[in-house]
Every structure is written in C-alpha cells, then in structure tokens.
Amino acid sequence: MRLSFLGALPAFLLLLAACSEPKKPVAEQAAPVAATPVAPDSSLAPVPAPAAPDTTALQDIAAYIAGSRVSRNSELRSLTASPAWQAFAADADKSWLTYHQTRTHKIQQWAATELDSVRAASPTIFYPFSGPDLLNVVTMFPASQTYVLVGLEPVGSVPRQNTLANPKLYPALKASLWSVLNFSFFRTNDMAVELNSKKADSNAMRKANSILKNAAKSNQRVNIGGVVPLLLLFAARTDHQVEALRYVVLNAEGQLTEADSTQVQKPGLNVVPGVEVKLRSKEGVEKTVVYLSADLSDWKLGTTKESALRYVRSLGPLTTYVKSASYLMHKSYFSKVRNLVLERSSYILQDDSGIAMKYFRPADWKFTYYGTYKRPINLFAKQYQPVLTKVYTDTANKPRPLPFGTGYNWRQNDSNLLLAKRQSAPAI
C-alpha cells in the first residue's frame, strides 16, 4: 500500500493592502496647492509568519525507509541522492502501486459498505498476534483513533544515521515486506516451507525465495531494528504523519510507563516492553498506535501478572481484528486472551485462524460470513472446523462476497472473514 508521502508544508497568508483613492486638495487660492505625500502606516504592513518545519525528523526517517520523499530540510536529503536509494525507492513505488491496485482499493471499497456501522463504533482496535502489521488494520479501520498491536517480535528502535546510510538496509527492508505485500501476512520459516509446497503461485514463491536469498547473500541483511522501523514505514505509506514516538513498558497494573530504549531492547523476563507512536492522518485526525512485545499464552501471562490484558481491559469496549494468528486461540493454553476478546469486544472481525467457533455462545453473537472456507494449510491442518464447512455450504444462507484475499489461504477465492457482532453491551 503505497500512498504518497504527506509532506505538510505550511501555507503563508498573503495580506493585500488596499490603497485608498487620494482625495483632491481643497483650493483656498487660485494657485493649486501640491498635496504632501503621506507615509504608509507601518502597522498595516504584513508580518511574515515564522517558518515552521515542514515535517518531523521521525517522519523523515519513516519516509526514507518507505522509499518516499523526505522534507526539503531533512538531514537525510543527501542520502536520497544515492543511486542505491533511488533504485530502492523506484522498486518500492512499483510494489506499492501493485499492492494498492490489487488489495488496498478492494479492501477500502468492501469495508466502506460492509463495515460502515462497525467503523463508526470502533474508536479502539485490538489486534492480537499482529506483529508489526499496522498496514492491514489501518486500511480496514481508517477512522479509529487507537490501535493496540501485540506480537512476539522485539520492539526494536528508530534506525540511526549509520544504519540508514548502509545500502544493505534496502534488500533487508524488501525481504521483510515481501510476504505481507504479496500474501497479506508476515511469513515465518515454517510457513515458508508450507507455502513452498503449494503448486499454485509457484512463480511468486520462487521470487520470494530469491529476494530472501539475495538479501542474505554477502551478509546483505542488516538488523532493521525490530518492529519500530516497519511501523514507521507503514505509517508513511498509508499517508500518516509521524509526530512522536516513545518507548514504554507496562507496570503490574497494566499502565503504560515511559522507558528508555535500553529498557525496551533488553527487558527483564517479567517485563512487557512496547512503543507508542503518535500519528496524524491526512485528514488531520490524531491517532495512537501501541505495540506490545508480549507472549499471550496463559503461562507467560502469569509471569507478567497479566499486565498486557490489564492494559487492554483499561481501554473500554473494543473492536478486535484477528488474521493469520496461527490458530493460537483455538488452543486451551491461550484461554485468557481468548476470554478477554469474547468479554470485551463489541465486534470481532477475524479469519478462521482467530477464535474457534466452538467458543462463541450463539445467543450472544450475530454472525456474518464472507468469502470461502477451505481447509487450513497443512501446517495448521488440525485446526479444521467442520462447522464452518457446513455454514459456508449452506445454499439457503450463502456467505457474502469477499473481493480480496486475506490470511493463510491468501488467494481471493480461497479466503474467509467472519464478522461477529455482540447482541448486548460487553462487560466493562
């Protein structure tokens, strides 16, 4: 999804001074009296407004790693003149253009109709098992004000100048983005093996593996710094201005407390580190993105005093979004996060890798089904749900169309989504 980078350039107000028509002198004698010129009142002269920076340094970093233009006074301006960055930027623009044409526009059109009322009632989105996938959640829910993402990936840090100047950064970024731009999710090594076994789309998989190999070749892959660089990149490519960033940790009560980068890079075993990013949309709407690096299994939540769940509970009623979640909430040892979602969500939008249907109480929820349900990929074959096959083959109540691919069965005609709407207000 590559939308052009928003450079917010301040407009100067031009004040036009109106000149009044000079009065004719009154003749007191036969000879005309010359009028004395009047000096203009200096208090009426326009005072130019002080020049404001056209962007933040964080936005420049976000734009740079996204392959978009940086601001005119950016310290990174000279780096964008290098042939390596320009080739990277041109390739990124091409990839994002294809992504927008094949996914973004379809998702936007579908969600504007199917999720209209959901969006209006969804100020806060909870996205468990998300990794750094800000891209899909802001596309699906562009009007929300708060996005809470949780994943196992380390928080990382804002890339430093020496990292940004390293041309080996570009293939690393390309490799990191390849699967989410082509398959809608971040690919693990296990998934790579599984997806490679698919005969369909083998050309795409060969290209993906080629990119990964080229990135690793000659030690080209550099550490891009965890989740933070990708959050910045996705913000820039979804037309958001990055205004501020702070590192955080959760205390035992589930409250965000400010931390330094060292605490976040090397957290203790019982600490949940994170990052909070402040954004502004192109419409001027302020948004907050919180990413927490947390293991949501029941056992690990016990070691952190369930601080991540305490934080999510403090946010009030939620809309929960789940996709490509490794079917973890199907399992008995992810019961705490599953129960939280079921208790606190007004809406749940998920693919079949989210909460298994057996955990929904039918009396509490109204379901709308989209797309096509097929068996999970072989890696998750045990998570097949016969009840979904029955629902999706019901000719009397056919599922609604889903005009884009999502999840592990990423092809358009193989994907599914479920919208669950709570029948009564969630517990507070």
C-alpha positions in Angstrom: 0.0 0.0 0.0 1.9 2.8 -1.1 0.4 6.1 -0.8 2.4 9.1 -1.5 4.3 10.6 1.5 2.5 13.5 3.1 4.8 16.5 3.3 2.8 19.0 5.4 4.0 22.3 4.0 2.8 25.4 5.9 0.9 28.0 3.7 1.8 31.6 4.2 -1.1 34.0 4.3 -0.8 36.8 1.8 -2.3 40.1 3.1 -3.2 42.5 0.3 -3.1 46.1 1.4 -5.9 48.2 -0.1 -4.9 51.6 -1.3 -7.5 54.3 -0.9 -8.1 56.8 -3.7 -6.2 60.1 -2.9 -8.5 63.0 -2.0 -8.5 66.1 -4.2 -7.0 69.2 -2.4 -9.3 71.9 -1.4 -8.4 75.2 -3.3 -8.0 78.1 -1.0 -6.2 80.3 -3.6 -6.2 80.5 -7.3 -2.9 78.6 -7.5 -3.2 74.8 -6.8 -1.6 73.6 -3.6 0.6 70.4 -4.0 -0.5 67.6 -1.8 2.1 66.4 0.7 2.7 62.6 0.3 1.6 60.6 3.3 3.9 57.8 4.5 2.2 54.5 4.8 1.3 53.3 8.2 3.9 50.6 9.0 1.5 48.9 11.4 -0.5 47.8 8.4 2.4 46.1 6.7 2.0 42.3 6.6 4.3 40.5 9.1 5.5 37.2 7.7 4.8 34.2 10.0 7.9 32.4 11.3 8.8 29.4 9.2 7.8 26.1 10.7 9.5 22.8 10.0 7.5 21.0 7.3 7.8 17.7 9.0 9.3 15.9 12.0 12.6 14.1 12.0 10.7 10.9 12.7 8.6 11.4 9.6 11.7 11.9 7.5 13.1 8.6 8.7 9.7 6.9 8.0 9.6 8.4 4.5 13.2 7.4 3.8 12.8 3.8 4.7 9.5 3.7 2.8 11.2 4.9 -0.3 9.3 8.2 -0.3 10.4 11.8 -0.4 11.9 13.4 2.7 11.4 17.0 3.6 13.4 19.8 1.9 15.5 20.5 5.0 16.0 16.9 6.1 19.4 15.6 7.1 18.6 12.5 5.0 18.2 14.6 1.9 21.7 13.8 0.7 21.2 10.1 1.2 18.3 10.1 -1.2 20.6 11.2 -4.0 22.5 7.9 -4.0 21.7 5.6 -6.9 21.1 2.7 -4.4 18.3 4.6 -2.6 16.8 5.8 -5.8 16.7 2.3 -7.2 15.2 1.1 -3.9 12.6 3.9 -3.9 11.6 3.2 -7.6 11.2 -0.5 -6.8 9.2 0.3 -3.6 6.8 2.6 -5.6 6.2 -0.1 -8.1 5.5 -2.7 -5.4 3.1 -0.4 -3.5 1.3 0.6 -6.7 0.6 -3.0 -7.4 -0.4 -3.6 -3.8 -2.9 -0.7 -3.8 -4.4 -1.8 -7.1 -4.8 -5.5 -6.0 -5.6 -5.1 -2.3 -5.9 -1.6 -0.8 -8.6 -0.3 -3.1 -10.6 -3.6 -2.9 -10.4 -3.6 0.9 -11.4 0.1 1.1 -14.5 -0.4 -1.1 -15.6 -3.6 0.6 -15.1 -2.2 4.2 -16.9 1.1 3.3 -20.0 -0.9 2.7 -19.8 -4.0 4.9 -18.1 -2.4 7.9 -19.7 1.1 7.8 -21.5 0.9 11.1 -18.7 -1.1 12.7 -16.2 1.5 11.8 -18.4 4.2 13.3 -18.5 2.3 16.6 -14.8 1.4 16.7 -12.6 4.1 18.2 -10.2 1.4 19.6 -8.9 -1.7 17.7 -7.3 -4.6 19.4 -5.1 -6.6 17.1 -3.5 -9.6 18.9 -0.9 -11.7 17.2 -0.4 -8.9 14.8 3.4 -8.5 14.6 4.2 -5.1 13.0 1.1 -5.3 10.7 -0.1 -1.7 11.0 -0.8 -1.8 7.3 -3.9 -4.0 7.2 -5.5 -2.7 10.4 -5.4 1.0 9.3 -6.7 0.0 5.9 -9.6 -1.9 7.4 -10.3 0.6 10.1 -9.0 4.0 8.9 -11.3 6.1 11.2 -10.2 4.6 14.5 -8.2 6.6 16.9 -6.3 3.9 18.8 -4.7 0.7 17.6 -3.2 -1.8 20.0 -1.0 -4.4 18.4 0.6 -7.3 20.2 3.2 -9.8 18.9 6.3 -11.7 19.9 8.6 -9.6 17.7 11.0 -7.3 19.6 10.2 -3.7 19.8 13.4 -2.5 18.2 14.4 1.1 17.8 14.4 4.0 15.4 17.2 3.4 12.9 20.3 5.5 13.4 22.0 7.5 10.7 24.7 4.9 10.1 22.1 2.2 9.5 20.1 4.4 7.2 23.3 5.2 5.2 24.0 1.5 4.8 22.9 0.3 1.3 22.5 -3.2 2.7 19.4 -1.9 4.5 17.4 -1.8 1.3 17.3 -5.5 0.5 16.6 -6.2 4.2 13.5 -4.0 4.0 12.4 -5.5 0.8 12.7 -9.0 2.2 10.8 -8.0 5.4 7.9 -6.6 3.3 7.7 -9.2 0.6 5.2 -11.7 2.2 2.9 -9.0 3.7 2.6 -7.2 0.3 2.0 -10.4 -1.6 0.3 -12.7 0.8 -1.1 -10.3 3.4 0.8 -11.7 6.4 4.4 -11.9 7.7 5.9 -15.3 6.9 7.7 -17.5 9.4 10.3 -20.1 8.4 7.7 -22.9 8.9 5.2 -21.1 6.7 7.9 -20.7 4.1 8.3 -24.4 3.8 4.5 -24.9 3.8 3.8 -22.2 1.2 6.6 -23.5 -1.0 4.7 -26.9 -1.2 1.9 -25.1 -3.0 1.9 -25.7 -6.7 -0.2 -22.6 -7.4 1.6 -19.3 -7.3 4.9 -21.1 -7.5 6.4 -18.3 -9.6 5.6 -15.9 -6.8 7.1 -18.2 -4.2 10.3 -18.6 -6.3 10.5 -14.8 -6.5 10.0 -14.5 -2.7 12.8 -17.0 -2.0 15.1 -15.3 -4.5 14.6 -12.0 -2.7 15.3 -13.6 0.7 18.4 -15.3 -0.6 19.7 -12.1 -2.3 19.2 -10.3 1.0 21.2 -12.8 2.9 23.9 -13.1 0.3 27.2 -11.5 1.1 25.8 -10.6 4.6 23.5 -8.1 3.0 20.8 -8.5 5.6 21.2 -5.9 8.3 19.3 -5.6 11.5 16.5 -3.3 10.7 15.8 -2.9 14.4 12.7 -4.9 15.2 9.1 -3.7 14.8 9.7 0.1 15.1 11.1 0.7 11.5 8.2 -1.3 10.0 5.6 0.7 11.9 7.2 3.9 10.7 7.3 2.6 7.1 3.7 1.6 7.2 2.7 4.9 8.7 4.4 6.8 5.9 3.0 4.5 3.2 -0.6 4.9 4.5 -0.5 8.7 4.4 0.1 9.3 8.1 2.4 11.9 9.5 4.6 10.5 12.3 4.6 13.1 15.1 6.1 11.5 18.1 7.4 8.2 19.5 8.2 7.0 23.0 9.3 3.7 24.4 7.2 2.2 27.1 6.8 -0.7 29.5 3.8 -2.0 31.3 3.7 -1.9 35.1 1.9 -4.6 37.1 -1.3 -2.7 36.9 -1.2 -2.7 33.1 -0.4 1.0 32.8 2.0 2.4 30.1 5.0 3.9 31.7 7.7 5.7 29.8 11.0 3.8 29.4 14.3 4.4 27.6 15.5 2.4 24.6 17.8 0.3 26.7 15.0 -1.0 28.9 13.0 -1.9 25.8 15.9 -3.5 24.0 16.8 -5.7 27.0 13.6 -6.1 29.1 13.6 -8.4 32.1 11.8 -11.8 31.9 8.7 -10.4 33.6 8.6 -7.1 31.7 6.4 -6.3 28.8 8.1 -3.7 26.6 6.5 -1.6 23.9 6.4 1.5 21.8 3.7 4.3 21.5 3.6 6.2 18.2 1.6 9.3 17.6 0.3 9.8 14.1 -1.8 12.3 12.2 -3.9 11.2 9.2 -4.1 13.3 6.0 -7.5 14.5 7.2 -5.8 15.9 10.4 -7.1 13.2 12.8 -4.7 12.3 15.6 -4.1 8.6 16.1 -2.2 6.5 18.6 -0.5 3.2 17.8 0.7 1.0 20.7 2.8 -2.1 20.0 3.5 -4.5 22.9 6.0 -7.3 22.6 4.2 -9.9 24.7 3.7 -13.7 24.8 -0.1 -14.1 25.2 0.0 -17.7 26.3 -1.7 -18.4 29.6 1.6 -19.5 31.2 3.6 -16.4 30.1 0.8 -14.0 31.0 1.0 -15.5 34.5 4.7 -14.5 34.8 3.9 -10.9 33.8 0.9 -10.6 36.1 -1.3 -10.4 33.0 -0.2 -6.8 32.5 -0.9 -6.8 28.8 -4.5 -8.0 29.4 -4.9 -5.4 32.2 -3.9 -2.7 29.8 -6.3 -3.9 27.1 -9.2 -4.0 29.6 -8.5 -0.4 30.6 -9.3 0.7 27.0 -13.1 0.1 27.3 -15.2 -1.7 24.7 -13.1 -3.0 21.7 -13.3 -4.0 18.2 -11.0 -6.9 17.8 -9.3 -7.8 14.5 -7.6 -11.1 14.0 -5.9 -12.6 10.9 -3.1 -15.0 10.3 -2.9 -15.7 14.0 -1.5 -19.3 13.8 -4.8 -20.6 15.3 -3.4 -19.9 18.7 -6.8 -19.0 20.3 -8.1 -22.4 19.2 -5.8 -23.9 21.8 -6.6 -24.4 25.5 -3.5 -22.6 26.7 -4.5 -19.3 25.1 -7.8 -19.2 27.0 -7.0 -15.9 28.9 -6.6 -13.7 25.8 -9.5 -15.5 24.1 -11.8 -14.9 27.0 -10.7 -11.2 27.1 -11.7 -10.8 23.4 -15.0 -12.5 23.9 -15.8 -10.5 27.0 -14.7 -7.0 26.0 -15.4 -6.9 22.2 -18.4 -5.2 20.7 -17.3 -6.6 17.3 -14.8 -9.2 16.2 -13.5 -9.3 12.6 -11.4 -12.4 12.0 -10.4 -15.1 9.6 -10.6 -18.8 10.6 -7.3 -18.5 12.4 -8.9 -16.4 15.2 -11.3 -17.8 17.8 -12.7 -21.2 17.0 -16.5 -21.2 16.6 -17.0 -23.6 19.5 -16.0 -20.8 21.9 -18.7 -18.4 20.8 -22.1 -18.5 22.6 -24.6 -18.2 19.7 -27.1 -16.4 21.9 -24.5 -13.6 22.5 -23.4 -13.0 18.9 -24.8 -12.3 15.4 -22.5 -13.7 12.6 -22.0 -12.5 9.1 -19.8 -14.8 6.9 -17.7 -13.6 3.9 -15.8 -15.4 1.2 -15.0 -19.1 1.1 -13.9 -21.5 3.8 -11.3 -24.1 2.8 -9.3 -26.4 5.0 -6.3 -24.7 6.7 -2.9 -25.0 5.1 -1.1 -28.2 6.0 0.9 -26.6 8.8 -2.4 -26.0 10.6 -4.4 -28.9 9.3 -5.6 -30.0 12.8 -7.5 -26.7 13.2 -10.1 -27.6 10.5 -13.6 -26.7 11.6 -16.4 -28.8 10.1 -19.0 -26.3 11.4 -17.5 -23.7 9.1 -17.8 -26.0 6.1 -21.4 -26.5 7.0 -22.1 -22.8 7.2 -20.2 -21.9 4.0 -22.0 -24.6 2.0 -25.5 -23.6 3.2 -27.2 -22.7 -0.1 -30.2 -21.1 1.7 -27.9 -18.6 3.5 -25.0 -18.0 1.2 -21.9 -16.2 2.6 -21.4 -12.6 1.3 -18.7 -12.0 -1.2 -15.1 -11.2 -0.2 -13.4 -9.4 -3.1 -9.8 -9.7 -1.8 -7.5 -12.4 -0.4 -6.5 -12.5 3.3 -5.0 -14.9 5.8 -3.0 -18.0 5.1 -5.3 -19.0 2.2 -4.4 -15.7 0.6 -6.0 -16.1 -2.8 -9.1 -14.1 -3.4 -11.4 -17.0 -4.0 -9.9 -19.1 -1.1 -10.2 -16.6 1.8 -12.7 -16.0 4.5 -13.7 -13.4 7.1 -16.2 -13.6 9.9 -17.9 -10.5 11.5 -19.3 -11.3 14.9 -21.5 -8.6 16.4 -22.3 -8.7 20.1 -26.0 -8.7 20.8 -25.7 -6.8 24.1 -23.1 -4.4 25.5 -19.8 -6.0 26.5 -18.7 -6.4 30.1 -16.8 -3.4 31.5 
